[in-house]
Amino acid sequence: MGGPWTEWSHILKVDPDKTLVDGETFADVCRTGTDAIAVGGTTGMTEAKMAEVVEACGTHDVPLYIEPSHSNAVVHSDDLDGYLIPIVFNAGDIAWVTGAHKEWARLDDDIDWANTFTEGYIVLNPDSSVAEYTGADCDLGAEEVAAYAEVAEQMFGQDIVYIEYSGTLGDPDIVAAAQADLDEATLFYGGGIHDYDSAYTMGQHADVVVVGDLVHDEGVDAVRETVEGANDA
């Protein structure tokens, strides 16, 4: 197992369907100190919106990935370092385990498989768009989440396991339980990271802290605080 993410502590997720804070640019976003930028979102994704963000970030020296929600949101660009593809292990709708992935493979003859990596997602905020979108079973205790993480790594060979609380700060004990059941996989955590303390807290248990809406809601200075918290954890 291994990949560049084994050296990361912070990812900034940019949603092409959302705007930046007034006066800020993608150059500012790329200078926050984050280890990587992932471009993606759950709703409102189009190829044109995705291409615009990839082009804007691609001229800066920060690893750049697409995390698509469906095949229509995928663009191909020499500026990209790769593709991070969610597989939602607790999805109620099988489309988000294999179905959407099958459609991408069917419709896209130009997939760069050498730079396409999957993430074993466990979605835990029932009120989030991604939970509704995937029909995720979010009523899970720490033991069940840890078991999903173990299955993702040991049975399905996932290099990345992703605990996703999208929109709210999750339970550190659940994240810690997932980490305890992983051997070599890298544990990502996303959801509710909004300042130094929240990034530091989750960074104590996850290998990589993922920050999303903050860059759109509060801007790059707030993101820099989370980078410091994740790096210090």
C-alpha atoms as a printed R data frame, in Angstrom:
    type eleno elety resid chain resno       x      y       z
1   ATOM     1    CA   MET     A     1   0.000  0.000   0.000
2   ATOM     2    CA   GLY     A     2   1.065  3.561  -0.461
3   ATOM     3    CA   GLY     A     3   0.556  6.702  -2.416
4   ATOM     4    CA   PRO     A     4   1.299 10.409  -2.046
5   ATOM     5    CA   TRP     A     5  -1.472 10.697   0.565
6   ATOM     6    CA   THR     A     6   0.689  8.788   3.050
7   ATOM     7    CA   GLU     A     7   2.701 12.026   3.373
8   ATOM     8    CA   TRP     A     8  -0.301 14.348   3.647
9   ATOM     9    CA   SER     A     9  -2.018 15.764   6.714
10  ATOM    10    CA   HIS     A    10  -4.507 18.147   5.029
11  ATOM    11    CA   ILE     A    11  -6.649 18.179   1.887
12  ATOM    12    CA   LEU     A    12  -8.695 21.133   0.710
13  ATOM    13    CA   LYS     A    13 -11.830 20.156  -1.203
14  ATOM    14    CA   VAL     A    14 -13.074 22.788  -3.659
15  ATOM    15    CA   ASP     A    15 -16.680 22.603  -4.872
16  ATOM    16    CA   PRO     A    16 -17.031 23.885  -8.458
17  ATOM    17    CA   ASP     A    17 -20.709 24.648  -7.793
18  ATOM    18    CA   LYS     A    18 -19.802 27.182  -5.073
19  ATOM    19    CA   THR     A    19 -18.101 30.563  -5.244
20  ATOM    20    CA   LEU     A    20 -15.049 31.800  -3.405
21  ATOM    21    CA   VAL     A    21 -15.162 34.576  -0.814
22  ATOM    22    CA   ASP     A    22 -15.253 38.035  -2.408
23  ATOM    23    CA   GLY     A    23 -11.802 39.222  -3.382
24  ATOM    24    CA   GLU     A    24 -10.159 35.807  -3.129
25  ATOM    25    CA   THR     A    25  -8.778 33.842  -6.060
26  ATOM    26    CA   PHE     A    26  -7.777 30.260  -6.742
27  ATOM    27    CA   ALA     A    27  -4.183 31.424  -6.481
28  ATOM    28    CA   ASP     A    28  -4.957 32.367  -2.862
29  ATOM    29    CA   VAL     A    29  -6.598 28.979  -2.343
30  ATOM    30    CA   CYS     A    30  -3.514 27.174  -3.626
31  ATOM    31    CA   ARG     A    31  -1.292 29.117  -1.225
32  ATOM    32    CA   THR     A    32  -3.068 28.012   1.960
33  ATOM    33    CA   GLY     A    33  -0.433 25.346   2.674
34  ATOM    34    CA   THR     A    34  -2.751 22.406   2.067
35  ATOM    35    CA   ASP     A    35  -1.049 19.211   0.902
36  ATOM    36    CA   ALA     A    36  -3.492 18.624  -1.949
37  ATOM    37    CA   ILE     A    37  -6.626 19.998  -3.563
38  ATOM    38    CA   ALA     A    38  -9.534 17.759  -4.490
39  ATOM    39    CA   VAL     A    39 -12.117 19.232  -6.849
40  ATOM    40    CA   GLY     A    40 -15.620 17.864  -6.457
41  ATOM    41    CA   GLY     A    41 -19.057 18.135  -4.923
42  ATOM    42    CA   THR     A    42 -22.261 16.185  -4.494
43  ATOM    43    CA   THR     A    43 -24.744 18.270  -6.463
44  ATOM    44    CA   GLY     A    44 -24.679 20.747  -9.331
45  ATOM    45    CA   MET     A    45 -21.613 19.239 -10.954
46  ATOM    46    CA   THR     A    46 -20.988 19.889 -14.636
47  ATOM    47    CA   GLU     A    47 -17.968 19.289 -16.831
48  ATOM    48    CA   ALA     A    48 -17.665 23.013 -17.555
49  ATOM    49    CA   LYS     A    49 -17.620 23.991 -13.870
50  ATOM    50    CA   MET     A    50 -15.099 21.272 -13.103
51  ATOM    51    CA   ALA     A    51 -12.844 22.296 -15.988
52  ATOM    52    CA   GLU     A    52 -12.853 25.920 -14.863
53  ATOM    53    CA   VAL     A    53 -11.594 25.070 -11.375
54  ATOM    54    CA   VAL     A    54  -9.036 22.539 -12.626
55  ATOM    55    CA   GLU     A    55  -7.636 25.108 -15.042
56  ATOM    56    CA   ALA     A    56  -7.495 27.799 -12.361
57  ATOM    57    CA   CYS     A    57  -5.705 25.570  -9.827
58  ATOM    58    CA   GLY     A    58  -3.582 23.646 -12.289
59  ATOM    59    CA   THR     A    59  -1.041 26.417 -12.789
60  ATOM    60    CA   HIS     A    60  -0.015 26.315  -9.128
61  ATOM    61    CA   ASP     A    61   2.367 23.961  -7.382
62  ATOM    62    CA   VAL     A    62  -0.043 21.893  -5.319
63  ATOM    63    CA   PRO     A    63  -1.170 18.306  -6.064
64  ATOM    64    CA   LEU     A    64  -4.534 18.439  -7.823
65  ATOM    65    CA   TYR     A    65  -7.141 15.679  -7.970
66  ATOM    66    CA   ILE     A    66 -10.717 15.322  -9.129
67  ATOM    67    CA   GLU     A    67 -13.171 13.587  -6.827
68  ATOM    68    CA   PRO     A    68 -16.191 13.120  -9.121
69  ATOM    69    CA   SER     A    69 -19.742 12.471  -7.973
70  ATOM    70    CA   HIS     A    70 -20.687 11.104 -11.400
71  ATOM    71    CA   SER     A    71 -19.148 10.553 -14.817
72  ATOM    72    CA   ASN     A    72 -20.415 13.846 -16.272
73  ATOM    73    CA   ALA     A    73 -18.207 15.741 -13.812
74  ATOM    74    CA   VAL     A    74 -14.938 14.193 -14.976
75  ATOM    75    CA   VAL     A    75 -12.512 16.178 -17.099
76  ATOM    76    CA   HIS     A    76  -9.128 15.139 -18.431
77  ATOM    77    CA   SER     A    77  -6.243 17.540 -18.026
78  ATOM    78    CA   ASP     A    78  -2.475 17.383 -17.890
79  ATOM    79    CA   ASP     A    79  -2.733 19.604 -14.809
80  ATOM    80    CA   LEU     A    80  -4.262 16.763 -12.781
81  ATOM    81    CA   ASP     A    81  -2.300 14.407 -10.554
82  ATOM    82    CA   GLY     A    82  -5.127 11.903 -10.552
83  ATOM    83    CA   TYR     A    83  -8.683 10.947  -9.656
84  ATOM    84    CA   LEU     A    84 -10.037  9.976  -6.219
85  ATOM    85    CA   ILE     A    85 -13.134  7.818  -6.672
86  ATOM    86    CA   PRO     A    86 -15.525  7.321  -3.727
87  ATOM    87    CA   ILE     A    87 -16.919  3.884  -3.043
88  ATOM    88    CA   VAL     A    88 -19.588  4.315  -0.359
89  ATOM    89    CA   PHE     A    89 -19.418  1.158   1.729
90  ATOM    90    CA   ASN     A    90 -22.549  1.945   3.757
91  ATOM    91    CA   ALA     A    91 -24.603  3.147   0.776
92  ATOM    92    CA   GLY     A    92 -28.180  1.931   0.551
93  ATOM    93    CA   ASP     A    93 -28.107  2.389  -3.207
94  ATOM    94    CA   ILE     A    94 -25.722 -0.027  -4.932
95  ATOM    95    CA   ALA     A    95 -25.086  2.605  -7.611
96  ATOM    96    CA   TRP     A    96 -22.629  4.268  -5.232
97  ATOM    97    CA   VAL     A    97 -20.695  1.052  -4.702
98  ATOM    98    CA   THR     A    98 -20.281 -0.055  -8.320
99  ATOM    99    CA   GLY     A    99 -23.047  1.375 -10.517
100 ATOM   100    CA   ALA     A   100 -21.774  4.911 -11.077
101 ATOM   101    CA   HIS     A   101 -18.296  3.506 -11.561
102 ATOM   102    CA   LYS     A   102 -19.519  1.108 -14.232
103 ATOM   103    CA   GLU     A   103 -21.169  3.987 -16.072
104 ATOM   104    CA   TRP     A   104 -17.960  6.016 -16.032
105 ATOM   105    CA   ALA     A   105 -16.024  3.077 -17.470
106 ATOM   106    CA   ARG     A   106 -18.720  2.542 -20.104
107 ATOM   107    CA   LEU     A   107 -18.878  6.171 -21.216
108 ATOM   108    CA   ASP     A   108 -15.257  7.276 -20.930
109 ATOM   109    CA   ASP     A   109 -12.618  5.691 -23.157
110 ATOM   110    CA   ASP     A   110  -9.866  7.955 -21.834
111 ATOM   111    CA   ILE     A   111  -9.706  6.964 -18.154
112 ATOM   112    CA   ASP     A   112  -6.187  7.250 -16.803
113 ATOM   113    CA   TRP     A   113  -6.302  4.064 -14.761
114 ATOM   114    CA   ALA     A   114  -2.716  4.419 -13.552
115 ATOM   115    CA   ASN     A   115  -3.709  7.604 -11.724
116 ATOM   116    CA   THR     A   116  -7.204  6.579 -10.639
117 ATOM   117    CA   PHE     A   117  -7.519  5.675  -6.955
118 ATOM   118    CA   THR     A   118 -10.513  4.580  -4.922
119 ATOM   119    CA   GLU     A   119 -11.546  5.740  -1.453
120 ATOM   120    CA   GLY     A   120 -13.553  3.517   0.857
121 ATOM   121    CA   TYR     A   121 -16.153  5.994   2.150
122 ATOM   122    CA   ILE     A   122 -18.187  5.588   5.329
123 ATOM   123    CA   VAL     A   123 -20.841  8.327   5.389
124 ATOM   124    CA   LEU     A   124 -22.117  9.184   8.866
125 ATOM   125    CA   ASN     A   125 -24.158 12.424   8.800
126 ATOM   126    CA   PRO     A   126 -27.756 11.444   7.908
127 ATOM   127    CA   ASP     A   127 -28.679 15.070   7.167
128 ATOM   128    CA   SER     A   128 -25.943 15.567   4.572
129 ATOM   129    CA   SER     A   129 -26.504 15.698   0.824
130 ATOM   130    CA   VAL     A   130 -24.149 12.787   0.284
131 ATOM   131    CA   ALA     A   131 -26.082 10.608   2.763
132 ATOM   132    CA   GLU     A   132 -29.392 11.388   1.066
133 ATOM   133    CA   TYR     A   133 -27.851 10.988  -2.384
134 ATOM   134    CA   THR     A   134 -26.427  7.547  -1.617
135 ATOM   135    CA   GLY     A   135 -29.102  6.292   0.776
136 ATOM   136    CA   ALA     A   136 -26.376  5.734   3.360
137 ATOM   137    CA   ASP     A   137 -27.089  3.863   6.595
138 ATOM   138    CA   CYS     A   138 -25.653  6.372   9.074
139 ATOM   139    CA   ASP     A   139 -27.009  4.704  12.218
140 ATOM   140    CA   LEU     A   140 -23.713  3.043  13.030
141 ATOM   141    CA   GLY     A   141 -21.771  2.685  16.261
142 ATOM   142    CA   ALA     A   142 -18.020  2.763  16.645
143 ATOM   143    CA   GLU     A   143 -17.647 -1.006  16.301
144 ATOM   144    CA   GLU     A   144 -19.630 -1.054  13.055
145 ATOM   145    CA   VAL     A   145 -17.680  1.847  11.571
146 ATOM   146    CA   ALA     A   146 -14.422  0.170  12.546
147 ATOM   147    CA   ALA     A   147 -15.634 -3.062  10.941
148 ATOM   148    CA   TYR     A   148 -16.472 -1.229   7.714
149 ATOM   149    CA   ALA     A   149 -12.978  0.278   7.763
150 ATOM   150    CA   GLU     A   150 -11.438 -3.152   8.260
151 ATOM   151    CA   VAL     A   151 -13.520 -4.659   5.463
152 ATOM   152    CA   ALA     A   152 -12.569 -1.801   3.140
153 ATOM   153    CA   GLU     A   153  -8.880 -2.413   3.732
154 ATOM   154    CA   GLN     A   154  -8.647 -6.161   4.186
155 ATOM   155    CA   MET     A   155 -11.346 -7.466   1.830
156 ATOM   156    CA   PHE     A   156 -11.438 -4.750  -0.806
157 ATOM   157    CA   GLY     A   157  -7.832 -3.583  -0.709
158 ATOM   158    CA   GLN     A   158  -8.577  0.092  -0.153
159 ATOM   159    CA   ASP     A   159  -5.487  2.255   0.368
160 ATOM   160    CA   ILE     A   160  -7.732  5.094   1.571
161 ATOM   161    CA   VAL     A   161 -10.582  4.813   4.083
162 ATOM   162    CA   TYR     A   162 -12.645  7.986   4.400
163 ATOM   163    CA   ILE     A   163 -14.850  8.817   7.397
164 ATOM   164    CA   GLU     A   164 -17.294 11.450   6.086
165 ATOM   165    CA   TYR     A   165 -19.473 13.540   8.398
166 ATOM   166    CA   SER     A   166 -20.060 16.150   5.668
167 ATOM   167    CA   GLY     A   167 -21.318 19.388   7.228
168 ATOM   168    CA   THR     A   168 -20.912 18.554  10.901
169 ATOM   169    CA   LEU     A   169 -18.061 17.687  13.240
170 ATOM   170    CA   GLY     A   170 -18.050 13.978  13.935
171 ATOM   171    CA   ASP     A   171 -17.327 11.813  16.948
172 ATOM   172    CA   PRO     A   172 -13.560 11.550  17.588
173 ATOM   173    CA   ASP     A   173 -14.072  8.193  19.318
174 ATOM   174    CA   ILE     A   174 -15.583  6.732  16.150
175 ATOM   175    CA   VAL     A   175 -12.698  8.035  14.059
176 ATOM   176    CA   ALA     A   176 -10.250  6.584  16.588
177 ATOM   177    CA   ALA     A   177 -12.017  3.209  16.445
178 ATOM   178    CA   ALA     A   178 -11.684  3.128  12.667
179 ATOM   179    CA   GLN     A   179  -8.008  4.030  12.894
180 ATOM   180    CA   ALA     A   180  -7.390  1.251  15.421
181 ATOM   181    CA   ASP     A   181  -8.729 -1.384  13.015
182 ATOM   182    CA   LEU     A   182  -6.597 -0.284  10.069
183 ATOM   183    CA   ASP     A   183  -3.164 -1.748   9.421
184 ATOM   184    CA   GLU     A   184  -1.666  0.268   6.570
185 ATOM   185    CA   ALA     A   185  -4.538  2.134   4.899
186 ATOM   186    CA   THR     A   186  -4.554  5.921   5.222
187 ATOM   187    CA   LEU     A   187  -7.544  7.270   7.166
188 ATOM   188    CA   PHE     A   188  -9.146 10.443   5.823
189 ATOM   189    CA   TYR     A   189 -11.606 12.420   7.932
190 ATOM   190    CA   GLY     A   190 -13.981 15.067   6.572
191 ATOM   191    CA   GLY     A   191 -16.800 17.063   8.149
192 ATOM   192    CA   GLY     A   192 -17.142 20.209  10.234
193 ATOM   193    CA   ILE     A   193 -13.467 21.185  10.288
194 ATOM   194    CA   HIS     A   194 -13.649 24.953  10.781
195 ATOM   195    CA   ASP     A   195 -10.679 26.101  12.861
196 ATOM   196    CA   TYR     A   196  -7.334 25.111  14.368
197 ATOM   197    CA   ASP     A   197  -8.870 23.165  17.275
198 ATOM   198    CA   SER     A   198 -11.249 21.024  15.193
199 ATOM   199    CA   ALA     A   199  -8.467 20.178  12.717
200 ATOM   200    CA   TYR     A   200  -6.101 19.341  15.570
201 ATOM   201    CA   THR     A   201  -8.697 17.182  17.339
202 ATOM   202    CA   MET     A   202  -9.540 15.074  14.297
203 ATOM   203    CA   GLY     A   203  -5.921 15.035  13.184
204 ATOM   204    CA   GLN     A   204  -5.113 13.191  16.407
205 ATOM   205    CA   HIS     A   205  -7.055 10.189  15.054
206 ATOM   206    CA   ALA     A   206  -7.150 10.536  11.262
207 ATOM   207    CA   ASP     A   207  -4.059 10.579   9.079
208 ATOM   208    CA   VAL     A   208  -5.478 13.260   6.798
209 ATOM   209    CA   VAL     A   209  -8.005 15.989   7.613
210 ATOM   210    CA   VAL     A   210 -10.235 17.103   4.734
211 ATOM   211    CA   VAL     A   211 -11.619 20.651   4.726
212 ATOM   212    CA   GLY     A   212 -14.407 21.618   2.349
213 ATOM   213    CA   ASP     A   213 -17.058 24.302   2.732
214 ATOM   214    CA   LEU     A   214 -14.815 26.485   4.872
215 ATOM   215    CA   VAL     A   215 -12.965 27.908   1.884
216 ATOM   216    CA   HIS     A   216 -16.271 28.966   0.317
217 ATOM   217    CA   ASP     A   217 -17.886 30.219   3.519
218 ATOM   218    CA   GLU     A   218 -15.034 31.902   5.382
219 ATOM   219    CA   GLY     A   219 -12.065 32.017   3.049
220 ATOM   220    CA   VAL     A   220  -8.391 31.217   2.886
221 ATOM   221    CA   ASP     A   221  -7.312 32.603   6.274
222 ATOM   222    CA   ALA     A   222  -9.670 30.173   8.012
223 ATOM   223    CA   VAL     A   223  -8.320 27.343   5.869
224 ATOM   224    CA   ARG     A   224  -4.746 28.204   6.871
225 ATOM   225    CA   GLU     A   225  -5.738 27.759  10.525
226 ATOM   226    CA   THR     A   226  -6.964 24.236   9.785
227 ATOM   227    CA   VAL     A   227  -3.734 23.450   7.937
228 ATOM   228    CA   GLU     A   228  -1.785 24.451  11.056
229 ATOM   229    CA   GLY     A   229  -4.029 22.341  13.276
230 ATOM   230    CA   ALA     A   230  -3.693 19.265  11.066
231 ATOM   231    CA   ASN     A   231   0.072 19.674  10.802
232 ATOM   232    CA   ASP     A   232   0.442 20.028  14.555
233 ATOM   233    CA   ALA     A   233  -1.701 16.984  15.384
